Amino acid sequence: MAATRLYKIPSSGYQIPRLLYRTLSTSVHTLSSSASTSSSSSALSGPSKISSNTTNNMDSEQFREAAQSAIDKVVKYYENIAEHRVVSKVEPGYLKPLLPDGPPLTGEPWAEIEKDIKDKILPGVTHWQHPNFLAFFPANSSYPGILGEIYSAAFTSANFNWLCSPAATELETIVLDWLCKLLNLPECYLSTSSTGGGGVIQGSASEAVVTVVVAARDRYLRHLTSGITDPAEKERVEDAHRSKLVALVSDQAHSCTQKGCMVAGVKYRTVKVPRHASTNTYTLTGDILRNRIEELKAEGLEPFYVTVTLGTTSLCAVDDFASIAQLRKDYPKLWIHVDAAYAGAALVCPEYQSLTPPFEHFDSFDMNMHKWLLTNFDCSCLFVKERKHLINALSLTPEYLRNSFSEKGLVTDYRDWQIPLGRRFRALKLWFVMRTFGVEGLQAHIRHTVSTGLVFSKLVQERPDRFQIFTPPAFALTVFSVNPIVPDEEGSVERRNEITKEVYEAVNADGEIFITSSIIDGNYVMRVVSGNAKIEEKHLQRAFEIILQKTEDIRAKGAHTPPVVEEKELKGV
């Protein structure tokens, strides 16, 4: 992080601006003061203060005290998060017996409510910001992001069109253009581009995929019926082709494309991707995709959409964008979407930006700020080359939504860029994070977590007698397996899978660290990802020690029989 702007909080992995804690408290003071100074002449303002004799509704002073207490506890939680057990060990249904059957008849004081956070909620929390959380992909948060949530909650507007809150719409357009440039995306994805591109914040990469699948389906059918003027004939042609539409995705990609197709009512087919000879990982190429497209066309189906991936779910593999861009010339109606949910964050660093030039030949790109880039959930940033396809597919304007600004085409209405109508003011936290950390701070975070991840992969590589790296480390992720006790040519994969699974389950049952597993091409593997904001080398060294010790314990038994553990004793997942 830039040393002149940031400092490290004691007992914390966060580097934040000086006086940020004071800013948190000041923000609460500002918001509560605004609440207490509403005009008494307003027809909608009501009484400036409700008597505590008739209700326990929180007034501005009580809010200030409660918010400052909550902020104190949030800061303490972050500073001492390593003291918590990373994965909750409660049993399913733990919470219901701890809570009453319904809400209280009369309001409760905040002190009583706050106490239940510690006593009843925290025991059931898995701590994603914990430095020993090495599972899935990270869901990083930061103090500037939390500040953004405070203001967003205070303003609380539905933001379905520009008029609902002009600042919400315009800030989103501006900060997504900032991000587009920062990620080195082609200019066609800017809101000012000649293609009519732009960005929009979605709730998740899955939401983004559903949105673009619907847009791709609509574009394909519009193209087929572009010369038809009779509505009945147009509908007949659409119906005849709709059942033949099929979307494609690599068998290494995330399942969100399959769910998107379920929602959109179209067929879904996977593309089998073998290990690539030059990358030594599972990379979708243009030739593989072309062969699959032609197979499906021979079956009478009509491929209209494909998801390509920058950072596949299990391995963080990167598809061959250059060869897929060449394929696009032969299939101009094919919508190509880039899912870069996790690894797309690395594009803030120039050393990764050579990946982006082919994207000008694609239709959309999505990455999650809320995974690796210090912006708390939810903040998934979807960019499209031509916004008109979203608007054509999703725009509805009943009379109660009409306004002169929208009808004159002077503004952007983001309701037409997404499935829901209403939307939160999520641009605030993105704006706060980008301004607080700056470009250098965001780059430093990515580089730190990548270099720390390489420490772990090196430890694995230094023990070839015990472990095998499955695919090259990528984007702070190491994927590996455990060597069988007695390697043999026949059945060695089965033996490797058995002991790898047993070690994985033993590690999570121990509970000090949390990792995840996957099955790739018939191989059971473990995944360790170091994208956490609080991660340090010492945490990954300790993680390796734990994994190695569990491996040695199992080898000492001389068998791959998983231990019998009562369900109530399981400490992991």
DRENRO-515517 format. One line per 10 residues: number of its first residue (from 1); for each residue x, y, z of C-alpha. Coordinates in Angstrom, 2 decimals. Example, Ala and Ser with C-alpha at 12.3 -4.5 7.8 and 13.67 -1.06 7.14 Angstrom:
<sites>
1> 12.30 -4.50 7.80 ~ 13.67 -1.06 7.14
</sites>
This chain:
<sites>
1> 0.00 0.00 0.00 ~ 1.12 3.58 -0.51 ~ 3.02 4.37 2.67 ~ 2.13 8.05 2.61 ~ -1.57 7.30 2.72 ~ -2.12 4.09 4.64 ~ -1.06 2.45 7.85 ~ -1.53 -0.98 9.37 ~ -3.97 -1.32 12.25 ~ -2.35 -3.14 15.21
11> -3.26 -6.85 15.32 ~ -4.84 -6.50 11.88 ~ -3.95 -7.30 8.30 ~ -5.71 -4.18 7.02 ~ -3.88 -1.13 5.81 ~ -6.24 1.83 5.82 ~ -6.04 5.64 5.77 ~ -5.13 7.41 8.94 ~ -8.12 8.65 10.90 ~ -10.44 6.22 9.09
21> -11.83 5.04 12.39 ~ -12.57 8.66 13.25 ~ -14.22 9.01 9.84 ~ -16.48 6.06 10.66 ~ -17.64 7.75 13.83 ~ -17.99 11.10 12.08 ~ -20.13 9.49 9.37 ~ -22.49 8.14 11.97 ~ -22.61 11.55 13.67 ~ -23.40 13.28 10.37
31> -26.18 10.87 9.48 ~ -27.78 10.97 12.91 ~ -27.58 14.76 12.99 ~ -29.35 14.90 9.65 ~ -32.09 12.69 11.03 ~ -32.62 14.98 14.02 ~ -32.80 18.27 12.08 ~ -35.65 17.49 9.67 ~ -37.90 20.46 9.01 ~ -40.99 20.70 11.19
41> -42.79 22.48 8.34 ~ -42.61 19.45 6.06 ~ -45.94 17.72 5.55 ~ -44.20 14.35 5.67 ~ -41.76 14.94 8.51 ~ -44.12 14.27 11.43 ~ -42.96 14.88 14.99 ~ -39.26 15.54 15.30 ~ -39.00 13.06 18.17 ~ -41.31 10.26 19.26
51> -41.87 10.01 22.99 ~ -40.10 7.07 24.58 ~ -43.21 6.61 26.73 ~ -45.21 5.33 23.75 ~ -42.58 3.51 21.74 ~ -38.97 2.38 21.89 ~ -38.28 3.65 18.38 ~ -34.64 4.70 18.19 ~ -34.19 8.49 18.07 ~ -31.14 10.29 16.69
61> -29.23 10.39 19.97 ~ -29.89 6.73 20.65 ~ -28.83 5.96 17.07 ~ -25.57 7.85 17.52 ~ -24.77 5.91 20.69 ~ -25.79 2.58 19.20 ~ -23.87 3.17 15.99 ~ -20.71 4.18 17.80 ~ -20.99 1.09 19.97 ~ -21.53 -1.05 16.86
71> -18.52 0.50 15.13 ~ -16.38 -0.14 18.19 ~ -17.39 -3.78 18.10 ~ -16.85 -4.10 14.34 ~ -13.33 -2.68 14.66 ~ -12.62 -4.98 17.60 ~ -13.96 -7.93 15.61 ~ -11.64 -7.21 12.69 ~ -8.63 -6.57 14.89 ~ -9.14 -9.83 16.80
81> -10.68 -12.01 14.11 ~ -7.79 -14.49 14.23 ~ -8.89 -15.44 17.76 ~ -12.13 -16.90 16.38 ~ -12.49 -20.42 15.08 ~ -12.59 -19.93 11.30 ~ -15.60 -22.23 10.68 ~ -18.65 -22.26 12.90 ~ -19.15 -25.56 14.72 ~ -22.85 -25.18 15.47
91> -25.26 -27.88 14.39 ~ -28.11 -27.28 11.91 ~ -31.08 -25.65 13.60 ~ -28.98 -24.27 16.48 ~ -30.56 -20.81 16.39 ~ -34.29 -21.52 16.62 ~ -34.27 -22.70 20.26 ~ -32.32 -19.55 21.22 ~ -34.90 -17.13 19.88 ~ -38.54 -16.54 20.82
101> -41.39 -17.66 18.58 ~ -42.09 -14.11 17.41 ~ -41.05 -10.46 17.76 ~ -41.55 -8.69 21.10 ~ -44.84 -6.91 21.75 ~ -42.98 -3.78 22.85 ~ -39.63 -2.62 21.55 ~ -36.38 -3.66 23.22 ~ -33.44 -1.39 24.04 ~ -30.46 -1.60 21.69
111> -28.19 -2.91 24.43 ~ -30.30 -6.08 24.65 ~ -30.33 -6.54 20.89 ~ -26.60 -5.94 20.57 ~ -25.84 -8.50 23.24 ~ -27.49 -11.19 21.12 ~ -25.02 -10.54 18.29 ~ -22.24 -11.88 20.46 ~ -24.19 -14.58 22.25 ~ -26.38 -15.97 19.47
121> -25.18 -14.81 16.05 ~ -21.38 -14.90 16.26 ~ -21.32 -18.60 17.24 ~ -23.00 -19.37 13.92 ~ -20.73 -17.20 11.76 ~ -18.02 -18.57 9.48 ~ -15.32 -15.91 9.43 ~ -14.52 -15.17 5.79 ~ -12.10 -12.38 6.74 ~ -10.07 -14.77 8.92
131> -6.47 -15.28 7.71 ~ -7.03 -19.04 7.99 ~ -9.98 -18.90 5.61 ~ -8.31 -20.50 2.58 ~ -11.44 -21.97 0.98 ~ -13.58 -21.25 -2.11 ~ -12.54 -17.76 -3.23 ~ -12.28 -14.83 -0.80 ~ -15.10 -12.40 -0.06 ~ -12.97 -9.48 1.06
141> -14.29 -6.50 2.96 ~ -12.71 -3.26 4.12 ~ -13.53 -0.27 6.27 ~ -14.18 2.04 3.27 ~ -16.64 -0.53 1.92 ~ -18.43 -0.62 5.27 ~ -18.66 3.17 5.18 ~ -20.29 2.92 1.78 ~ -22.90 0.56 3.22 ~ -23.64 3.01 6.04
151> -24.39 5.84 3.64 ~ -26.29 3.58 1.23 ~ -28.50 2.38 4.08 ~ -29.08 5.96 5.22 ~ -30.13 7.19 1.77 ~ -32.21 4.06 1.00 ~ -33.63 4.70 -2.44 ~ -34.90 2.15 -4.94 ~ -32.94 3.74 -7.82 ~ -34.85 2.04 -10.63
161> -34.50 5.13 -12.79 ~ -32.41 8.29 -12.85 ~ -35.10 10.43 -11.25 ~ -35.25 8.20 -8.15 ~ -31.79 9.45 -7.17 ~ -29.69 11.08 -9.88 ~ -26.47 10.70 -7.86 ~ -26.94 6.94 -7.59 ~ -27.17 6.52 -11.36 ~ -24.49 9.01 -12.32
171> -21.94 7.85 -9.74 ~ -22.38 4.25 -10.91 ~ -21.70 5.26 -14.51 ~ -18.61 7.25 -13.52 ~ -16.97 4.70 -11.19 ~ -17.61 1.84 -13.62 ~ -15.86 3.83 -16.33 ~ -13.00 4.28 -13.86 ~ -12.93 0.55 -13.29 ~ -13.15 -0.23 -17.00
181> -10.00 1.81 -17.61 ~ -8.27 0.42 -14.53 ~ -8.84 -3.17 -15.74 ~ -7.59 -2.23 -19.22 ~ -10.83 -3.35 -20.84 ~ -11.27 -2.28 -24.48 ~ -12.81 1.16 -24.96 ~ -16.00 -0.39 -26.36 ~ -17.04 -1.18 -22.76 ~ -16.99 2.48 -21.67
191> -20.25 4.39 -21.29 ~ -18.86 6.96 -23.74 ~ -17.95 4.40 -26.42 ~ -19.18 4.65 -30.00 ~ -20.67 1.14 -29.63 ~ -22.98 2.28 -26.83 ~ -21.30 0.21 -24.14 ~ -21.17 0.68 -20.41 ~ -21.11 -0.92 -17.00 ~ -23.73 -1.79 -14.40
201> -23.43 -3.20 -10.87 ~ -25.18 -6.53 -10.37 ~ -25.62 -8.52 -7.18 ~ -23.38 -11.40 -8.27 ~ -21.67 -12.94 -11.28 ~ -24.61 -15.36 -11.42 ~ -27.04 -12.45 -11.78 ~ -24.83 -11.05 -14.52 ~ -24.91 -14.35 -16.41 ~ -28.71 -14.61 -16.20
211> -28.96 -11.06 -17.50 ~ -26.70 -11.56 -20.51 ~ -28.20 -14.98 -21.37 ~ -31.61 -13.30 -21.61 ~ -30.11 -10.48 -23.71 ~ -28.32 -12.98 -25.97 ~ -31.49 -15.00 -26.48 ~ -33.43 -11.86 -27.36 ~ -30.74 -10.64 -29.77 ~ -30.62 -13.98 -31.57
221> -34.38 -14.17 -32.01 ~ -34.60 -10.51 -33.10 ~ -32.01 -11.22 -35.78 ~ -34.04 -14.15 -37.09 ~ -37.22 -12.07 -37.31 ~ -35.74 -8.73 -38.35 ~ -37.46 -8.77 -41.76 ~ -40.86 -9.95 -40.56 ~ -43.57 -7.32 -40.09 ~ -46.56 -9.51 -39.27
231> -46.70 -10.04 -35.46 ~ -48.27 -13.48 -35.70 ~ -45.65 -14.71 -38.17 ~ -42.88 -13.22 -36.03 ~ -44.16 -15.08 -32.98 ~ -44.41 -18.32 -34.97 ~ -40.79 -18.06 -36.11 ~ -39.57 -17.23 -32.61 ~ -41.45 -20.19 -31.15 ~ -40.03 -22.53 -33.80
241> -36.46 -21.57 -32.96 ~ -36.71 -20.96 -29.22 ~ -36.74 -24.66 -28.38 ~ -33.56 -25.19 -30.40 ~ -31.47 -22.51 -28.68 ~ -28.48 -23.85 -26.77 ~ -25.84 -22.16 -24.63 ~ -22.34 -23.56 -24.22 ~ -19.79 -23.45 -21.41 ~ -16.58 -25.22 -20.53
251> -16.90 -28.12 -18.11 ~ -14.40 -26.20 -15.95 ~ -16.55 -23.08 -15.68 ~ -18.91 -22.10 -12.90 ~ -22.39 -23.62 -12.69 ~ -24.03 -20.19 -12.90 ~ -24.37 -20.52 -16.68 ~ -26.42 -23.67 -16.23 ~ -28.67 -21.90 -13.75 ~ -28.96 -18.92 -16.08
261> -30.17 -21.23 -18.84 ~ -32.72 -22.79 -16.48 ~ -34.11 -19.33 -15.74 ~ -34.09 -18.26 -19.39 ~ -35.71 -21.50 -20.56 ~ -32.98 -22.51 -23.02 ~ -30.86 -25.62 -23.43 ~ -27.39 -25.94 -21.94 ~ -24.44 -28.05 -23.08 ~ -20.93 -28.37 -21.70
271> -17.73 -28.39 -23.70 ~ -15.29 -31.08 -22.54 ~ -11.90 -29.43 -22.04 ~ -8.78 -31.65 -21.82 ~ -5.50 -30.64 -20.21 ~ -3.74 -28.27 -22.58 ~ -0.22 -29.29 -23.59 ~ 1.31 -25.81 -23.46 ~ -0.48 -24.36 -20.40 ~ -0.59 -27.65 -18.43
281> -4.07 -26.74 -17.29 ~ -7.63 -27.01 -18.60 ~ -7.92 -24.28 -21.22 ~ -10.85 -23.85 -23.60 ~ -9.56 -23.07 -27.10 ~ -11.20 -21.85 -30.27 ~ -10.78 -25.22 -31.99 ~ -12.39 -27.14 -29.12 ~ -15.29 -24.69 -29.04 ~ -15.71 -24.79 -32.83
291> -15.93 -28.59 -32.84 ~ -18.60 -28.54 -30.17 ~ -20.62 -25.87 -31.97 ~ -20.60 -27.89 -35.17 ~ -21.64 -31.04 -33.27 ~ -24.64 -29.24 -31.84 ~ -25.60 -27.71 -35.17 ~ -25.51 -31.19 -36.70 ~ -28.04 -32.23 -34.05 ~ -30.39 -29.48 -35.20
301> -29.62 -27.13 -32.29 ~ -28.74 -23.43 -32.58 ~ -25.81 -22.27 -30.40 ~ -26.43 -18.65 -29.42 ~ -24.29 -18.05 -26.32 ~ -21.02 -19.16 -24.70 ~ -19.34 -18.36 -21.38 ~ -15.56 -18.17 -21.49 ~ -13.59 -17.85 -18.29 ~ -10.74 -15.83 -16.84
311> -10.04 -17.96 -13.76 ~ -12.09 -21.16 -13.72 ~ -13.76 -22.16 -10.48 ~ -11.61 -25.11 -9.49 ~ -8.24 -24.25 -11.05 ~ -8.22 -20.55 -12.01 ~ -7.42 -21.60 -15.58 ~ -7.64 -18.96 -18.31 ~ -9.32 -19.76 -21.62 ~ -7.55 -19.02 -24.91
321> -9.24 -15.73 -25.67 ~ -7.21 -15.00 -28.82 ~ -8.29 -18.18 -30.62 ~ -11.88 -17.78 -29.42 ~ -11.90 -14.22 -30.79 ~ -10.89 -15.63 -34.18 ~ -13.79 -18.10 -33.99 ~ -16.24 -15.26 -33.40 ~ -15.76 -14.10 -37.01 ~ -17.41 -17.30 -38.22
331> -20.30 -17.15 -35.75 ~ -21.34 -13.48 -35.60 ~ -24.64 -14.22 -33.82 ~ -22.88 -16.01 -30.96 ~ -22.86 -13.97 -27.74 ~ -19.54 -14.42 -25.92 ~ -19.44 -13.54 -22.23 ~ -16.26 -13.41 -20.13 ~ -16.76 -14.64 -16.56 ~ -13.86 -13.18 -14.57
341> -15.65 -13.19 -11.21 ~ -12.56 -13.80 -9.06 ~ -9.43 -13.52 -11.19 ~ -10.62 -10.44 -13.07 ~ -9.45 -8.39 -10.08 ~ -5.84 -9.13 -11.08 ~ -6.32 -6.99 -14.19 ~ -5.65 -3.90 -12.06 ~ -1.99 -4.95 -12.35 ~ -0.29 -4.23 -15.70
351> 1.41 -7.64 -15.67 ~ -1.99 -9.29 -16.30 ~ -3.43 -6.81 -18.78 ~ -2.14 -8.61 -21.87 ~ -5.21 -10.84 -21.42 ~ -7.75 -8.14 -22.30 ~ -7.28 -7.07 -25.98 ~ -9.35 -10.00 -27.40 ~ -12.31 -8.84 -25.29 ~ -13.16 -6.23 -27.95
361> -14.47 -9.12 -30.04 ~ -16.76 -10.33 -27.23 ~ -20.08 -9.01 -25.96 ~ -19.80 -8.78 -22.17 ~ -17.41 -9.06 -19.24 ~ -18.06 -9.44 -15.52 ~ -15.87 -9.36 -12.41 ~ -16.67 -9.24 -8.70 ~ -15.17 -6.41 -6.69 ~ -16.59 -8.27 -3.69
371> -14.31 -11.27 -4.06 ~ -10.68 -10.20 -4.26 ~ -10.76 -6.43 -4.44 ~ -11.66 -5.24 -0.94 ~ -15.28 -4.24 -1.61 ~ -17.79 -5.98 0.62 ~ -20.57 -8.08 -0.86 ~ -22.42 -7.39 -3.12 ~ -20.69 -5.62 -5.99 ~ -20.46 -7.53 -9.28
381> -19.46 -5.29 -12.18 ~ -20.91 -6.20 -15.58 ~ -19.72 -4.46 -18.74 ~ -21.42 -4.75 -22.13 ~ -20.25 -3.65 -25.56 ~ -23.75 -2.63 -26.69 ~ -26.25 -1.65 -24.02 ~ -29.10 -1.72 -26.51 ~ -29.29 -5.51 -26.30 ~ -29.94 -5.36 -22.55
391> -32.50 -2.60 -23.02 ~ -34.26 -4.37 -25.90 ~ -34.60 -7.54 -23.83 ~ -35.42 -6.07 -20.43 ~ -37.05 -2.66 -20.85 ~ -40.64 -2.17 -19.73 ~ -42.04 1.27 -19.00 ~ -45.49 1.26 -17.39 ~ -47.12 4.64 -16.95 ~ -46.06 5.05 -13.34
401> -42.36 4.87 -14.35 ~ -42.56 7.43 -17.14 ~ -40.72 10.75 -16.77 ~ -39.51 13.40 -19.17 ~ -35.80 12.76 -18.57 ~ -36.06 9.10 -19.52 ~ -38.40 9.69 -22.44 ~ -36.05 12.27 -23.96 ~ -33.15 9.81 -23.73 ~ -31.14 12.16 -21.53
411> -30.37 9.65 -18.77 ~ -29.52 6.04 -18.04 ~ -32.16 3.92 -16.30 ~ -30.34 0.93 -14.86 ~ -33.57 -0.99 -14.28 ~ -33.32 -1.87 -17.99 ~ -29.86 -3.38 -17.49 ~ -30.87 -6.00 -14.91 ~ -33.57 -8.49 -13.92 ~ -34.93 -6.73 -10.78
421> -36.62 -3.34 -10.85 ~ -35.15 -1.72 -7.74 ~ -31.47 -1.50 -6.88 ~ -29.25 -0.32 -4.04 ~ -26.76 2.55 -4.07 ~ -23.81 0.15 -4.39 ~ -21.63 2.58 -6.31 ~ -20.86 4.41 -3.06 ~ -18.76 1.61 -1.57 ~ -16.95 1.07 -4.86
431> -16.21 4.80 -5.00 ~ -14.99 4.82 -1.40 ~ -12.75 1.78 -1.88 ~ -11.16 3.07 -5.09 ~ -10.50 6.50 -3.61 ~ -9.23 5.22 -0.27 ~ -6.81 2.59 -1.55 ~ -6.00 4.24 -4.84 ~ -4.65 2.37 -7.85 ~ -1.37 1.64 -6.08
441> -3.10 0.27 -3.01 ~ -5.32 -2.08 -5.02 ~ -2.34 -3.29 -7.03 ~ -0.32 -3.84 -3.86 ~ -3.09 -5.96 -2.36 ~ -3.27 -8.23 -5.42 ~ 0.50 -8.60 -5.66 ~ 0.83 -9.32 -1.96 ~ -1.73 -12.11 -1.98 ~ -0.29 -13.63 -5.17
451> 3.25 -13.63 -3.81 ~ 2.06 -15.06 -0.50 ~ 0.27 -17.82 -2.37 ~ 3.50 -18.70 -4.15 ~ 5.07 -19.28 -0.74 ~ 2.56 -22.05 -0.13 ~ 2.95 -23.60 -3.57 ~ 6.74 -23.65 -3.11 ~ 6.34 -25.53 0.17 ~ 4.19 -28.11 -1.63
461> 6.67 -28.40 -4.48 ~ 9.53 -28.96 -2.04 ~ 7.86 -32.15 -0.82 ~ 7.41 -34.24 -3.99 ~ 7.55 -37.32 -1.79 ~ 4.23 -36.34 -0.25 ~ 2.41 -34.02 -2.65 ~ 1.86 -33.33 -6.31 ~ 0.93 -29.96 -7.78 ~ -2.03 -30.67 -10.04
471> -1.93 -27.53 -12.21 ~ 0.40 -24.51 -12.12 ~ -0.38 -22.03 -9.31 ~ -2.54 -19.17 -10.58 ~ -4.03 -16.03 -9.08 ~ -3.06 -16.94 -5.48 ~ -4.54 -20.45 -5.84 ~ -2.62 -23.71 -5.35 ~ -4.27 -26.99 -6.38 ~ -2.59 -30.23 -5.34
481> -3.07 -33.84 -4.29 ~ -1.47 -36.28 -1.84 ~ 0.75 -39.07 -3.12 ~ -0.50 -42.61 -2.40 ~ 1.41 -44.58 0.22 ~ 2.45 -47.25 -2.25 ~ 2.40 -45.85 -5.78 ~ 1.58 -48.43 -8.42 ~ 0.77 -48.18 -12.08 ~ -2.65 -49.79 -11.83
491> -5.12 -48.01 -9.58 ~ -2.73 -45.23 -8.56 ~ -5.30 -42.52 -9.35 ~ -7.85 -44.24 -7.14 ~ -5.34 -44.58 -4.30 ~ -4.29 -40.93 -4.72 ~ -7.92 -39.81 -4.62 ~ -8.62 -41.81 -1.47 ~ -5.73 -40.45 0.56 ~ -6.21 -36.89 -0.73
501> -9.84 -36.95 0.34 ~ -8.94 -38.39 3.72 ~ -6.30 -35.72 4.35 ~ -8.72 -33.00 3.25 ~ -11.43 -34.20 5.62 ~ -8.96 -34.54 8.49 ~ -7.69 -30.97 7.95 ~ -11.17 -29.46 8.06 ~ -12.24 -31.66 10.95 ~ -9.33 -30.26 12.94
511> -10.77 -26.79 12.41 ~ -7.70 -24.55 12.58 ~ -7.82 -23.79 8.86 ~ -10.56 -24.09 6.27 ~ -9.87 -25.33 2.73 ~ -12.00 -26.76 -0.08 ~ -11.65 -29.63 -2.53 ~ -12.69 -30.40 -6.08 ~ -12.76 -33.22 -8.61 ~ -11.09 -32.47 -11.93
521> -11.13 -34.98 -14.75 ~ -11.52 -37.81 -12.24 ~ -8.83 -36.46 -9.89 ~ -9.63 -35.48 -6.29 ~ -7.66 -32.35 -5.38 ~ -7.33 -29.85 -2.55 ~ -7.44 -26.08 -3.09 ~ -5.69 -23.42 -1.01 ~ -6.33 -19.80 -2.00 ~ -4.53 -16.88 -0.37
531> -6.65 -13.95 -1.57 ~ -7.61 -12.91 1.97 ~ -6.76 -9.32 2.91 ~ -5.25 -10.40 6.24 ~ -3.10 -13.20 4.87 ~ 0.59 -13.36 5.76 ~ 3.30 -15.88 4.97 ~ 3.13 -17.24 8.49 ~ -0.49 -18.27 7.99 ~ 0.29 -20.30 4.89
541> 3.36 -21.83 6.49 ~ 1.16 -22.96 9.35 ~ -1.46 -24.25 6.90 ~ 1.19 -26.35 5.17 ~ 2.37 -27.72 8.52 ~ -1.18 -28.82 9.34 ~ -1.71 -30.48 5.96 ~ 1.67 -32.21 6.14 ~ 1.02 -33.46 9.68 ~ -2.38 -34.88 8.75
551> -0.73 -36.57 5.77 ~ 1.94 -38.14 7.99 ~ -0.68 -39.26 10.51 ~ -2.66 -41.05 7.82 ~ 0.42 -42.60 6.24 ~ 1.49 -43.88 9.65 ~ -1.75 -45.86 9.85 ~ -0.83 -47.51 6.57 ~ -4.38 -47.41 5.24 ~ -6.76 -45.01 3.56
561> -9.76 -45.75 5.76 ~ -11.32 -42.46 6.88 ~ -11.68 -42.16 10.66 ~ -15.11 -42.72 12.15 ~ -16.19 -39.37 13.55 ~ -19.52 -38.66 15.16 ~ -21.40 -35.93 13.30 ~ -21.61 -33.79 16.41 ~ -17.81 -33.91 16.73 ~ -17.08 -32.61 13.24
571> -15.23 -29.33 13.46 ~ -15.13 -28.60 9.73 ~ -17.59 -28.83 6.90
</sites>
